[in-house]
């Protein structure tokens, strides 16, 4: 650790105590000594690693220092939102440094963190509705400022790295349809349908009928209107209800971006829905954000962005299939595709931040900037994954022998 003075910094607070400096040193070790420095309110600089720092975090008062020492992840987010934490350097680049350094953190620190994953989130039907409302009912105008033209709020598929966002999102919808090998006349159950892009795409391009569930009032209203405008209202039914209330039998099941909101304690309930919904020849696809091993949700993300959410490890999801005698036919990791997707979203968000601030306020802008930038850093560094699991009833014989048809021509 090194110390220096930053010019031009004035504060009425006293200098940090020896104990506060010692705790900050310990925090640097817990973080894995990233190539950054902390600049305190009196101008004192504390470097987390030897050599010149590649980014600086300004802690502008004693209160935010103590908050960061007590709960680094949550306090950093809150301090950045409130302007009590400032940065030198690019936010996303600084976060990448911190994420990469976590691999060097002491083993005891990672084990303490993993203990938090033992506490499940119980998303009852009323709580699940409140959680979805918190994030997805912010207003379609807000999301239209930075998503693609179809409002697809999940990982795109970049068949060409240089592809634009609209092209990549259409490619993702096509990929999901190809993996499910949908045929005209079949029926599909979709849970967590967002603004309806996938359901409408399946009906229009594959000739299937779709029943899609979602508890977001804003999204369902938008999706129903889109179905009417595209002449698909007779082939796509958008149901404003919890996925656990889905009934009927279907040829295929699909869920893109919903599993993160289910909560690990409710995976058996989702398994029961899939089991009772699929015909004997049925197959399905789960598309979800995941981790390489079980770890708890970031506390800032849980409070401000995705209440009630849980990002699972692949090992935590597989029992969902095993308990119902469903065969896992294919697993694909699209981690780098999600990093690229988020880069497009953040670029568009920054171009629209004046309009976002007019809709909400500057604190909201900083909150969402941090969410998008930290997500990019997580996917770039491998801290977070994006899985697609294709599954079918045990003994299913209709799927092709190879994956050739999935990627031929694209």
N, C-alpha and C positions, 0 to 999 in steps of 0.2 A: 504494500500500500504506500502511495506517495501523497504528499499534500502540497498544495500551492494556493495562491490567491488569484481570484478573478477580478479584474478591474471593473470599477463602476457599480459594484454591488453594495448597497447600503441596507442596513437592517437595524431595528431598534432592539432586537432580541440579543441575548447574550450568546457567546460562542457555545458550540456543542460541548457537552461534558465528556470526560475521559470514558465514562461508561457508554455513552451514546456512540462515540467513535469505535469503541470495542465491539459493540453490537453491529455496527455497520460493517466492520471487518468480517464478522462472522457471516453476515448476510452475503457478502461477496463470495465467500467460500461455498455457501449453500447454493448460490446461483451458478457455481462452476467457474468462477473468475472470468466472466465475459470481458472483452476488450472495450470496456466502457469506464466512465468515471461519474461519480456523484459530486455535484457542486452544491454545497450547503448555503444557507441563507446569508452567512457572513463572508461568502466568497471562498471558503476552504474547499479544496478539491480532494476527493478520496477516490483513487484509482482502484478498480477491481482486479486489474492484472498488470504485470510489468509492461513497460513500453508505452508509447503514445496511445491514448484512447482514440477509438474510432467513432465515438459518440458520447455525449454527456447528458446526464439527467439532472436537472436543477430541482432541488427540494427547497421550496421558497419560505418555509417556516418550520419551526420545531415540531408543531403538531403533525405535519405531514410526514416528517421523518419518523416520528414515533408510530404513526399508523402503518407506514411501510415496513418498519421493523416487526410489527405485530402480525400483519397480514399482507405480505408483499403484493400478491396478485390483485386482490380486491382494492387495496389502497392505491396502487399505481393507477388503476383505471379510474377510480374516483378522483384522485388528485389531478390526473390529466384532464378529465371532464371539467373540473372546477377551476382550472388554471393555476392550481397550487404546485403543479409539476410542469416544468418546461423542458424543452429538448434542444440540444444542438445537434444538427444532422437530421437525416431523413428518418421519420418514425418507423417505416417498414424495415429499413436497413438496421436500425438499432434493435428492433425486435428480433430480427434474424440472428444477430449476434447473441442475444440472450437465449434464444431457443437452442442454438447450436451448442452453447456452453453448458446447457443442462445435462448433456451426456457426461460431463466431467464432474457433476455434483457428487458429493459423498453418498455412498450407498444408503446410509441411515436416513438421509433426507428423502430419498425417493421412496423408501419403505414407509416412512411416516405419512407421506403424501398419499400412497396407495391405500392406507387404512381408511381414508375417506370414501373410497369406492365401495366399502362394505356396507355403507348406509344407503339403502335404496330410496328412490323418490316414488311416493305413492300418488299416482295421477288418477284420482277418482274422476268420474264423468264431469261433475261440476268444476273441479280444479283443472282438468284438461282443457275445458272450454275457456276458462279464465286465462290460462297460460297462452293458448293460441291467440286469444283476443289481444293480449299484451304486445305480441310481436306482429301478427299478420293483419290486424285490423287498424294499423296506423293510418291507413288511407291509400287507395289505389294511386292517387296522384303522386304520392311520395315514391312509391316503387317504380312508377312509370318514368321517373326522372333518370333512373340509372340501370334498370333491367333492360332486356331486349324487348322487341316489339310485341312478343307474346306473353311477357311477364313470366318467364321461366326462372324460378328462383332456386335452381339446383345446378349441380355441376354440368357444364357443357362437354361436348366431345369434339376435340380438335383433330380431325383426320389429317389436317394440314396445320402445323404449328402457327402459320401466319394467317389462318382463317379468322374472319371477323366473328363477333359474338353471335349475331343472328344466324349465320351459317352454322356455327358450332352447336348452337342450341337445337336447330333443326336436325343436325346430324345425331345429336343425343337421342332425340325422340325416335328417329329412324333406327338407331342401334337397339334401343329397348324393344321396339317392335320386332326386329330381326331375331333378337335373342329369344323372344317368346314364340317365334314362328307362328304369328297370328294368321288365321285364314278367314276369308269372307264368311259371314254367317255365324261366327263364334261369338261367345259372350265373355265379357271381362269385368272383374271386380277391381276397382282401384280405391285404395284407402289413402287419404291425405292428398287431394288432387290439386292443391294450390289454386291458381286461376284457370285451371282447366285445359292447359295446352296439350298435355299428353292424351287425355281422354278424347279431345276433339281430333287430334292427329290420328289416333288409332281408328276412330270411326271413319274419318274422311279418307285415309290412305290404305287402310286394311279391310274396310268393309265389315267391322265388328260392331256389336252393340256394347255400350259401357254403362255401368252403374258406379258412380264416383262419390265417395263420402268425404266430408270436410265439415269442421265445426266453425270455420271462419265465415261470419256473415258477409263481410266485404268481398271475400274471394268467391263465395258461392253466387252472390248477386252478379258479379262480373262474368263468371263462367256461364251462367244461364243466359245472360244477354249475348255473349259471344256465340253460344250454340244457336240461338235464334237468328242472329245475323248471318251465320254461315249455313243455315238450313239443316242443322244437325240435331235439332231439339227432339226429333222422334227417335234418334239413335243413341243419344247420350242423356242420361238422367243424373243430374247433380243433386245429391241428397245432403241437406244440412243436418248432420247427425254424427255421433261418435262411431268410429269404425267397429266398435264392439257390438253395435246394434245391427250390423249388416246381416242380411238373410239371403237365401236363395243359393242356387248352384250355378257354377260358371266353368267355362273351359280354361280360363287363365286368371291369375291374380297378379296384381302389380302394386308396388308401393315405392314411390321415389321421394326420399327426403322426409318421411314420416317417422321412421323407426327411432330417430334421435329424440322424438317427443313422447314416445311410448312409455319410457321408463323401464328399467330392467325388471322390476317387480311384476310388470304386466306382459312380459314376453309370453308366458303361458297362455294368457288371454288372446294375444294375437295369433298364437299357434292354433288355438281352438277355432278362431274365425277362419283361418286359412284351411284348416282340416274340413270343417263343415261346408265350406264354400266350393272347394275344388271337386270337379267330377273325377271319375276314376282315371281318365286320360289327362287330367289337369296338370298344368305346370305354372310356375310363377317366378317373379323376380323381385328381389329386395335391393334397393339402391340406398346407401346410407353412409354418413360420415362415421369413421371408426378410429380406434387407436390400436397400436401394435401390442399393447398390454393393458390390463385394467388399471385405470387411474380415475380419480374423481373429477367432476366438472370444475372448471375455473370458477371461483366464487363470484368474481365480478361479472362474468358472462351469465351465470345463473341468475343473478339478481337483476341485471339491467337489460339483457338481450333475450335469453332463452330460459325463463323460469320453468322449472320442472323437467328440463331436458337432461339427458344422459347420453354421452358418446361412448359406445361400447367397444370392447375389444372383439375381434373376430371369434375368439374362443367363447365369449359370452353369448353370442348369437347362435352358434351352431346347435346347442341343445334344443333350440326352438324347432329345428327340423328333425333332430334325432327322436324327440319325444313323440312325434307324429308320423314316424316312418316315412319321412320325405327325403328323397335322395338329392344331395347337392351335386348338380351336374357341372357347374362351372363357377369359378370365383375370379373376378378381375379387379385389379386395383387401378383406379384412375386418378391417383393423387396429384400428379403433375397437371392433369387436365383441370382439376379444381383450382390449383394455384393460378393457372392462366385465366380461368373464368373470373376469379376474384380480382385479378389485375384489371380486367376490363371493367368490372363493376366499380372499383375504386377510382379509376380514371374518369368514368362518367359521373360518379358521385362528386368528385372534386370540381368538375366543371359546373355542376348544379348546386354547389354548396350555398350560394346566395339565396337560391329559391328554397332550399331545405331550411335555411335559417329563418326565412320569411314564414314558412309553414309552422315551424317549431321555435327554436332559438339556437344560439351559438353552442350552448352546452350539449344540445342534442346532436349538432353537427360533429362536435369533438367525440362524442360517445360512439357514433356510427363510424367515424373515420378510424377510431381505435379498433373497433370490432372488425372492420374489413381488413385493415392493415395487419392486425395480429393473426387473422385467419390466413392471409397470404403467407406470413412467416411460418405458421404451423405446417401448412402443406408443402412449402418449399423445403423445409428442413426434415420432413418426415415425422414430425411430432404428431401429425394427424393424417389419416388415410381416407380414401373414398372407395368403398367396396360395392360391387354389384355381384349378387349371388343369384344364379339361375338354379331352380330346383324343380322337382317333379315328384309325382307319386312313385313309390317304390315299384320297380319293375317296369317303368315306362320305357317303351321301345320305339316311340315315334320320332324322337329327336335325332338329328343327323349324327353320323359317326364322327365328324370333324367340325372344327370351327370355321372352315373355309368360307361358308356362306355368309358369315357375319362380317367379314372384312373384304371380300372380293369386290373390287371396284371402289374401295374407299376405306 
